[in-house]
Amino acid sequence: MKTLDGCIALVTGAGRGIGAAIARRYAREGATVIVADVNEANARATAEQVRELGVESEALAVDVCDTAQSAAMFDRIVDRFGRIDILVNNAGVIRVRTLLDTTPEDWDFIQNVNARGLFFTLQAGARRMLDQPPLAEGRPCGKIINMASVAGRGGRAMLGAYSASKATVINVTQTAAIEFAPRLTVNSICPGPVDTEMWKQIDREWSEHEQRPLGSVWKERSSAVPMGRHQTPDDVAGVASFLASADADCITGQSYRVDGGAVMQ
């Protein structure tokens, strides 16, 4: 038996990168996977990859900044599948700016997705989960996994607004874990340098600001990882799979760093 057999999972921001890797990992573990992304074409591409792994999938075009869209997303999922067992709040954006160069528009763009969007998607999902029975006696009624970042564990030059948004994710995770226990578990994952399109953006914008060669910021950050390599989306997906499984039924309010030892505490 696979670890997520019978589960209905929703992954936001799953059109590419970490979200897409989580969707595929959940599929390999037997879950039905709903792929949500602001880019409908990307969502459909990931959903097709999920179906090729032998499970049911649906692609939804959703902007998590719009609370009405988030609420309607859960209505649609529950109407079709009867419940929602796993929610992964993965949708996220970034802009690389010095603190003095960060504009109100930069701040709002990042916070509206990473903090506000996550908060109200979590809220809408929790309402549904709290109103359903557990998959089995003695188990939680649902699991919520929020994508934070090692940047949320402390200040980061050039990433002030982004770091603040991810610190919010960690705090919201802990608050939700307290309020929803024991019926739901709520945890977060804090990736380090992961080889994704977002990190390509970070490298490009940071390199332009400091007039450095393209790729130098990425090389500097990934070469400093004690494990000797950068992280992959599949590294993060492995932790997301564990937190969604019965093995993690007594884990809540935690923030797991997947960074190859870049931050040790």
Contacts in CASP RR format, 6 or more apart in sequence:
PFRMAT RR
TARGET T0000
AUTHOR 0000-0000-0000
METHOD contacts of the structure
MODEL  1
MKTLDGCIALVTGAGRGIGAAIARRYAREGATVIVADVNEANARATAEQV
RELGVESEALAVDVCDTAQSAAMFDRIVDRFGRIDILVNNAGVIRVRTLL
DTTPEDWDFIQNVNARGLFFTLQAGARRMLDQPPLAEGRPCGKIINMASV
AGRGGRAMLGAYSASKATVINVTQTAAIEFAPRLTVNSICPGPVDTEMWK
QIDREWSEHEQRPLGSVWKERSSAVPMGRHQTPDDVAGVASFLASADADC
ITGQSYRVDGGAVMQ
2 28 0 8 1.000
2 29 0 8 1.000
2 30 0 8 1.000
3 29 0 8 1.000
3 30 0 8 1.000
3 241 0 8 1.000
3 244 0 8 1.000
3 245 0 8 1.000
3 246 0 8 1.000
3 247 0 8 1.000
4 26 0 8 1.000
4 29 0 8 1.000
4 30 0 8 1.000
4 31 0 8 1.000
4 86 0 8 1.000
4 241 0 8 1.000
4 244 0 8 1.000
4 245 0 8 1.000
5 29 0 8 1.000
5 30 0 8 1.000
5 31 0 8 1.000
6 30 0 8 1.000
6 31 0 8 1.000
6 32 0 8 1.000
6 85 0 8 1.000
6 135 0 8 1.000
7 26 0 8 1.000
7 30 0 8 1.000
7 31 0 8 1.000
7 32 0 8 1.000
7 85 0 8 1.000
7 86 0 8 1.000
7 135 0 8 1.000
7 244 0 8 1.000
8 31 0 8 1.000
8 32 0 8 1.000
8 34 0 8 1.000
8 77 0 8 1.000
8 81 0 8 1.000
8 82 0 8 1.000
8 83 0 8 1.000
8 84 0 8 1.000
8 85 0 8 1.000
8 86 0 8 1.000
9 23 0 8 1.000
9 26 0 8 1.000
9 31 0 8 1.000
9 32 0 8 1.000
9 33 0 8 1.000
9 34 0 8 1.000
9 85 0 8 1.000
9 86 0 8 1.000
9 87 0 8 1.000
9 88 0 8 1.000
9 244 0 8 1.000
10 33 0 8 1.000
10 34 0 8 1.000
10 36 0 8 1.000
10 73 0 8 1.000
10 74 0 8 1.000
10 77 0 8 1.000
10 84 0 8 1.000
10 86 0 8 1.000
10 87 0 8 1.000
10 88 0 8 1.000
11 19 0 8 1.000
11 22 0 8 1.000
11 23 0 8 1.000
11 26 0 8 1.000
11 33 0 8 1.000
11 34 0 8 1.000
11 35 0 8 1.000
11 36 0 8 1.000
11 88 0 8 1.000
11 90 0 8 1.000
12 19 0 8 1.000
12 36 0 8 1.000
12 37 0 8 1.000
12 62 0 8 1.000
12 64 0 8 1.000
12 88 0 8 1.000
12 89 0 8 1.000
12 90 0 8 1.000
12 91 0 8 1.000
12 121 0 8 1.000
13 19 0 8 1.000
13 36 0 8 1.000
13 37 0 8 1.000
13 38 0 8 1.000
13 90 0 8 1.000
13 91 0 8 1.000
13 92 0 8 1.000
14 20 0 8 1.000
14 22 0 8 1.000
14 23 0 8 1.000
14 33 0 8 1.000
14 35 0 8 1.000
14 36 0 8 1.000
14 37 0 8 1.000
14 43 0 8 1.000
14 46 0 8 1.000
14 88 0 8 1.000
14 90 0 8 1.000
15 23 0 8 1.000
15 35 0 8 1.000
15 37 0 8 1.000
15 39 0 8 1.000
15 42 0 8 1.000
15 43 0 8 1.000
15 45 0 8 1.000
15 46 0 8 1.000
16 37 0 8 1.000
16 42 0 8 1.000
16 46 0 8 1.000
16 196 0 8 1.000
16 197 0 8 1.000
17 194 0 8 1.000
17 196 0 8 1.000
17 197 0 8 1.000
17 198 0 8 1.000
17 233 0 8 1.000
18 90 0 8 1.000
18 147 0 8 1.000
18 191 0 8 1.000
18 194 0 8 1.000
18 196 0 8 1.000
18 233 0 8 1.000
18 236 0 8 1.000
18 237 0 8 1.000
19 46 0 8 1.000
19 88 0 8 1.000
19 90 0 8 1.000
19 233 0 8 1.000
19 237 0 8 1.000
20 35 0 8 1.000
20 46 0 8 1.000
20 49 0 8 1.000
20 233 0 8 1.000
21 232 0 8 1.000
21 233 0 8 1.000
21 234 0 8 1.000
21 236 0 8 1.000
21 237 0 8 1.000
22 88 0 8 1.000
22 90 0 8 1.000
22 233 0 8 1.000
22 236 0 8 1.000
22 237 0 8 1.000
22 240 0 8 1.000
22 241 0 8 1.000
23 33 0 8 1.000
23 35 0 8 1.000
23 46 0 8 1.000
23 47 0 8 1.000
23 49 0 8 1.000
23 50 0 8 1.000
23 57 0 8 1.000
24 46 0 8 1.000
24 49 0 8 1.000
24 50 0 8 1.000
24 53 0 8 1.000
24 237 0 8 1.000
25 234 0 8 1.000
25 237 0 8 1.000
25 238 0 8 1.000
25 240 0 8 1.000
25 241 0 8 1.000
26 33 0 8 1.000
26 86 0 8 1.000
26 240 0 8 1.000
26 241 0 8 1.000
26 244 0 8 1.000
27 33 0 8 1.000
27 49 0 8 1.000
27 50 0 8 1.000
27 53 0 8 1.000
27 54 0 8 1.000
27 55 0 8 1.000
27 57 0 8 1.000
28 53 0 8 1.000
29 241 0 8 1.000
29 244 0 8 1.000
29 245 0 8 1.000
30 55 0 8 1.000
31 55 0 8 1.000
31 85 0 8 1.000
31 86 0 8 1.000
31 244 0 8 1.000
32 55 0 8 1.000
32 56 0 8 1.000
32 57 0 8 1.000
32 81 0 8 1.000
33 47 0 8 1.000
33 50 0 8 1.000
33 55 0 8 1.000
33 56 0 8 1.000
33 57 0 8 1.000
34 57 0 8 1.000
34 58 0 8 1.000
34 59 0 8 1.000
34 60 0 8 1.000
34 77 0 8 1.000
34 81 0 8 1.000
35 43 0 8 1.000
35 44 0 8 1.000
35 46 0 8 1.000
35 47 0 8 1.000
35 50 0 8 1.000
35 57 0 8 1.000
35 58 0 8 1.000
35 59 0 8 1.000
35 60 0 8 1.000
36 43 0 8 1.000
36 59 0 8 1.000
36 60 0 8 1.000
36 61 0 8 1.000
36 62 0 8 1.000
36 64 0 8 1.000
36 73 0 8 1.000
36 91 0 8 1.000
37 43 0 8 1.000
37 46 0 8 1.000
37 59 0 8 1.000
37 60 0 8 1.000
37 61 0 8 1.000
37 62 0 8 1.000
37 91 0 8 1.000
38 61 0 8 1.000
38 62 0 8 1.000
38 63 0 8 1.000
38 64 0 8 1.000
38 91 0 8 1.000
39 61 0 8 1.000
40 59 0 8 1.000
40 61 0 8 1.000
43 59 0 8 1.000
43 60 0 8 1.000
43 61 0 8 1.000
44 59 0 8 1.000
46 59 0 8 1.000
47 57 0 8 1.000
47 58 0 8 1.000
47 59 0 8 1.000
48 57 0 8 1.000
50 57 0 8 1.000
51 57 0 8 1.000
58 77 0 8 1.000
58 80 0 8 1.000
60 73 0 8 1.000
60 76 0 8 1.000
62 69 0 8 1.000
62 70 0 8 1.000
62 73 0 8 1.000
63 69 0 8 1.000
64 70 0 8 1.000
64 89 0 8 1.000
64 91 0 8 1.000
64 113 0 8 1.000
64 117 0 8 1.000
64 118 0 8 1.000
64 120 0 8 1.000
64 121 0 8 1.000
65 112 0 8 1.000
65 113 0 8 1.000
65 116 0 8 1.000
65 117 0 8 1.000
67 117 0 8 1.000
67 120 0 8 1.000
67 124 0 8 1.000
70 117 0 8 1.000
70 120 0 8 1.000
70 121 0 8 1.000
70 124 0 8 1.000
71 124 0 8 1.000
73 124 0 8 1.000
74 84 0 8 1.000
74 124 0 8 1.000
74 125 0 8 1.000
74 127 0 8 1.000
74 128 0 8 1.000
77 84 0 8 1.000
77 128 0 8 1.000
78 84 0 8 1.000
78 128 0 8 1.000
83 128 0 8 1.000
83 132 0 8 1.000
84 125 0 8 1.000
84 128 0 8 1.000
84 129 0 8 1.000
84 132 0 8 1.000
84 142 0 8 1.000
85 129 0 8 1.000
85 135 0 8 1.000
85 142 0 8 1.000
85 143 0 8 1.000
86 142 0 8 1.000
86 143 0 8 1.000
86 144 0 8 1.000
86 145 0 8 1.000
86 244 0 8 1.000
87 121 0 8 1.000
87 122 0 8 1.000
87 125 0 8 1.000
87 129 0 8 1.000
87 142 0 8 1.000
87 143 0 8 1.000
87 144 0 8 1.000
87 145 0 8 1.000
88 144 0 8 1.000
88 145 0 8 1.000
88 146 0 8 1.000
88 147 0 8 1.000
88 240 0 8 1.000
88 244 0 8 1.000
89 118 0 8 1.000
89 121 0 8 1.000
89 122 0 8 1.000
89 144 0 8 1.000
89 145 0 8 1.000
89 146 0 8 1.000
89 147 0 8 1.000
89 169 0 8 1.000
90 147 0 8 1.000
91 113 0 8 1.000
91 117 0 8 1.000
91 118 0 8 1.000
91 121 0 8 1.000
92 113 0 8 1.000
92 114 0 8 1.000
92 147 0 8 1.000
92 198 0 8 1.000
93 109 0 8 1.000
93 110 0 8 1.000
93 113 0 8 1.000
93 114 0 8 1.000
94 110 0 8 1.000
94 159 0 8 1.000
94 162 0 8 1.000
94 198 0 8 1.000
94 201 0 8 1.000
94 202 0 8 1.000
95 102 0 8 1.000
95 106 0 8 1.000
95 109 0 8 1.000
95 110 0 8 1.000
95 161 0 8 1.000
95 162 0 8 1.000
95 205 0 8 1.000
96 158 0 8 1.000
96 159 0 8 1.000
96 162 0 8 1.000
96 201 0 8 1.000
96 202 0 8 1.000
96 205 0 8 1.000
96 206 0 8 1.000
96 209 0 8 1.000
97 103 0 8 1.000
97 106 0 8 1.000
97 158 0 8 1.000
97 160 0 8 1.000
97 161 0 8 1.000
97 205 0 8 1.000
98 157 0 8 1.000
98 158 0 8 1.000
98 209 0 8 1.000
99 160 0 8 1.000
102 160 0 8 1.000
102 161 0 8 1.000
106 161 0 8 1.000
107 161 0 8 1.000
110 161 0 8 1.000
110 162 0 8 1.000
110 165 0 8 1.000
111 161 0 8 1.000
111 164 0 8 1.000
111 165 0 8 1.000
111 168 0 8 1.000
114 162 0 8 1.000
114 165 0 8 1.000
114 166 0 8 1.000
114 168 0 8 1.000
114 169 0 8 1.000
115 165 0 8 1.000
115 168 0 8 1.000
115 169 0 8 1.000
115 172 0 8 1.000
118 146 0 8 1.000
118 169 0 8 1.000
118 172 0 8 1.000
119 168 0 8 1.000
119 172 0 8 1.000
122 144 0 8 1.000
122 146 0 8 1.000
122 172 0 8 1.000
122 176 0 8 1.000
122 186 0 8 1.000
125 144 0 8 1.000
126 144 0 8 1.000
126 176 0 8 1.000
126 180 0 8 1.000
126 184 0 8 1.000
129 141 0 8 1.000
129 142 0 8 1.000
129 144 0 8 1.000
129 183 0 8 1.000
129 184 0 8 1.000
130 141 0 8 1.000
130 180 0 8 1.000
130 183 0 8 1.000
130 184 0 8 1.000
132 141 0 8 1.000
132 142 0 8 1.000
133 141 0 8 1.000
134 140 0 8 1.000
134 141 0 8 1.000
134 142 0 8 1.000
139 246 0 8 1.000
139 249 0 8 1.000
140 182 0 8 1.000
140 183 0 8 1.000
140 184 0 8 1.000
140 185 0 8 1.000
140 249 0 8 1.000
141 183 0 8 1.000
141 184 0 8 1.000
142 183 0 8 1.000
142 184 0 8 1.000
142 185 0 8 1.000
143 184 0 8 1.000
143 185 0 8 1.000
143 186 0 8 1.000
143 243 0 8 1.000
143 244 0 8 1.000
143 248 0 8 1.000
144 176 0 8 1.000
144 180 0 8 1.000
144 184 0 8 1.000
144 185 0 8 1.000
144 186 0 8 1.000
144 187 0 8 1.000
145 186 0 8 1.000
145 187 0 8 1.000
145 188 0 8 1.000
145 189 0 8 1.000
145 240 0 8 1.000
145 243 0 8 1.000
145 244 0 8 1.000
146 169 0 8 1.000
146 172 0 8 1.000
146 173 0 8 1.000
146 186 0 8 1.000
146 187 0 8 1.000
146 188 0 8 1.000
146 189 0 8 1.000
147 169 0 8 1.000
147 188 0 8 1.000
147 189 0 8 1.000
147 191 0 8 1.000
148 166 0 8 1.000
148 169 0 8 1.000
148 170 0 8 1.000
148 173 0 8 1.000
148 188 0 8 1.000
148 189 0 8 1.000
148 190 0 8 1.000
148 255 0 8 1.000
149 162 0 8 1.000
149 163 0 8 1.000
149 166 0 8 1.000
149 169 0 8 1.000
149 190 0 8 1.000
149 191 0 8 1.000
149 192 0 8 1.000
150 190 0 8 1.000
150 191 0 8 1.000
150 192 0 8 1.000
150 257 0 8 1.000
150 259 0 8 1.000
150 262 0 8 1.000
150 263 0 8 1.000
151 159 0 8 1.000
151 162 0 8 1.000
151 163 0 8 1.000
151 166 0 8 1.000
152 163 0 8 1.000
152 164 0 8 1.000
152 166 0 8 1.000
152 167 0 8 1.000
152 169 0 8 1.000
152 170 0 8 1.000
152 190 0 8 1.000
153 167 0 8 1.000
153 170 0 8 1.000
153 190 0 8 1.000
153 255 0 8 1.000
153 257 0 8 1.000
153 263 0 8 1.000
153 265 0 8 1.000
154 163 0 8 1.000
154 167 0 8 1.000
155 163 0 8 1.000
156 162 0 8 1.000
156 163 0 8 1.000
158 206 0 8 1.000
158 209 0 8 1.000
159 202 0 8 1.000
166 190 0 8 1.000
169 188 0 8 1.000
170 188 0 8 1.000
170 190 0 8 1.000
170 255 0 8 1.000
173 186 0 8 1.000
173 187 0 8 1.000
173 188 0 8 1.000
173 253 0 8 1.000
173 255 0 8 1.000
174 253 0 8 1.000
176 184 0 8 1.000
176 186 0 8 1.000
176 253 0 8 1.000
177 185 0 8 1.000
177 186 0 8 1.000
177 187 0 8 1.000
177 252 0 8 1.000
177 253 0 8 1.000
178 253 0 8 1.000
180 186 0 8 1.000
181 252 0 8 1.000
184 252 0 8 1.000
185 243 0 8 1.000
185 248 0 8 1.000
185 249 0 8 1.000
185 251 0 8 1.000
185 252 0 8 1.000
185 253 0 8 1.000
186 252 0 8 1.000
186 253 0 8 1.000
187 243 0 8 1.000
187 248 0 8 1.000
187 251 0 8 1.000
187 252 0 8 1.000
187 253 0 8 1.000
187 254 0 8 1.000
187 255 0 8 1.000
187 256 0 8 1.000
188 253 0 8 1.000
188 254 0 8 1.000
188 255 0 8 1.000
188 256 0 8 1.000
189 236 0 8 1.000
189 239 0 8 1.000
189 240 0 8 1.000
189 243 0 8 1.000
189 255 0 8 1.000
189 256 0 8 1.000
189 258 0 8 1.000
190 255 0 8 1.000
190 256 0 8 1.000
190 257 0 8 1.000
190 258 0 8 1.000
190 259 0 8 1.000
190 263 0 8 1.000
191 231 0 8 1.000
191 235 0 8 1.000
191 236 0 8 1.000
191 257 0 8 1.000
191 258 0 8 1.000
191 259 0 8 1.000
192 225 0 8 1.000
192 231 0 8 1.000
192 257 0 8 1.000
192 258 0 8 1.000
192 259 0 8 1.000
192 260 0 8 1.000
192 262 0 8 1.000
192 263 0 8 1.000
193 199 0 8 1.000
193 218 0 8 1.000
193 221 0 8 1.000
193 222 0 8 1.000
193 225 0 8 1.000
193 230 0 8 1.000
193 231 0 8 1.000
193 259 0 8 1.000
193 262 0 8 1.000
194 230 0 8 1.000
194 231 0 8 1.000
194 232 0 8 1.000
194 233 0 8 1.000
194 235 0 8 1.000
194 236 0 8 1.000
195 230 0 8 1.000
195 231 0 8 1.000
195 232 0 8 1.000
195 233 0 8 1.000
196 233 0 8 1.000
199 218 0 8 1.000
200 218 0 8 1.000
202 217 0 8 1.000
202 218 0 8 1.000
203 214 0 8 1.000
203 215 0 8 1.000
203 216 0 8 1.000
203 217 0 8 1.000
203 218 0 8 1.000
204 214 0 8 1.000
206 212 0 8 1.000
206 217 0 8 1.000
207 213 0 8 1.000
207 214 0 8 1.000
207 215 0 8 1.000
207 216 0 8 1.000
207 217 0 8 1.000
210 217 0 8 1.000
218 230 0 8 1.000
221 230 0 8 1.000
222 229 0 8 1.000
222 230 0 8 1.000
224 262 0 8 1.000
225 231 0 8 1.000
225 259 0 8 1.000
225 260 0 8 1.000
225 261 0 8 1.000
225 262 0 8 1.000
226 260 0 8 1.000
226 261 0 8 1.000
226 262 0 8 1.000
227 260 0 8 1.000
227 261 0 8 1.000
228 260 0 8 1.000
231 258 0 8 1.000
231 259 0 8 1.000
231 260 0 8 1.000
235 258 0 8 1.000
236 258 0 8 1.000
239 256 0 8 1.000
239 258 0 8 1.000
242 248 0 8 1.000
243 251 0 8 1.000
243 256 0 8 1.000
257 263 0 8 1.000
END
